[in-house]
């Protein structure tokens, strides 16, 4: 019995340590963003808190010269991440419902194909994708990047949403059909409200992937620059503080989005973990 508190404490401190390891780079990034140049490039010692905080780095990326400005990149990232997430969900929700509730030839093949597609790294398809989008007139457009990100997100979104819909008993569909509801009415009024947590979790994953995606955004654009691409264009030798301020600014919208869907996100990620 005496070992139980020890195991509980050990588990607690292990969890705190793991979280601290992952949080520390973000903390250091944010700390560097408010450091003056003299503190960042101090050759004698690593400056932790012995400096006067400044917001000059943030002013430089928002109101400074165009070489530092990220306002256009922030707008592009918001447009692309929001558009690709909406498009992926619009396609994945009915697809997941069909795969969960209907039996048809090739159903298993579709699921396997979706899984294989997710395993395929973007670098393997970037060259043919580049020429396809160029011929379709989608290169260097917000619509092109939105479609590219949605294509990458759809397989994982379908698999996740299908698992959430599978947790809703099929007898509920049968009961609604007996009450005179059409399949679309069942999907809209019963299935969608029942998987709100799953939709929130899928939305968060799709949004974060699109928000942080670099390779497709780099190759499919030249004048439009999302935040990850914009950050890569800074000089890491002399613009460390600007990079830190840009990275910190990029984290904030994603963090706010996660907070807004936090309640449904936790429920969605744990759905199906416990069975009655």
Buried (B, 14 or more C-beta within 10 A) or exposed (E): EEEEEEEEEEEEEEEEEEEEEEEEEEEEBBBBBBBBEEBBEBEEEEBEEEBEEBEBBBEBBBEBEEEBBBEBBBBBBBBBBBBBBBBBBEBBBBBBBBBBBEEEEEEEEBBEEBEEBBEEEBEEBBEEBBEBBEEEEBBBBBBBBBBBBBBBBBBBBBBBBBBBBBEBEEEEBEEBEEEEBEBEEBBEEBBBEBBBBBBBBBBBBBBBBBBBBBBBBBBBBEEBBBBBBBBEEBEEEEBBBBBBBBBBBBBEBBEEBBEEBEEBBEBBBEBEEEEE
